[in-house]
């Protein structure tokens, strides 16, 4: 009987650790997505600057 209670506690802790790991993974993915968006924005700004520099005579 005592072993069954310990097993239930171990499984509950394992589930809790799994949820914590899932939460950390989601947070990390959010930060990675933010960094990728910043990178894409910088590339877009660079291309926009290049376009305006090379074709300054064209209207916006």
Phi, psi and omega in degrees: 000318181294323180295324180296319178295319178295320179297319178296318178297317179298316180293322178295318178295322178296318178296319179298317178295322178296318178295321177297317179296320178297317179298317178295322178296318179296319178297318179295320178296323177297318179292320179296318179297321177297317179296319179295319178297320177298317181298315179295320178297320179294320177297316180297318178297319178296317178294322178295316177298316180298317179299312182293330179285317184281325184241050182296339183278349178275148177286157180291000000 
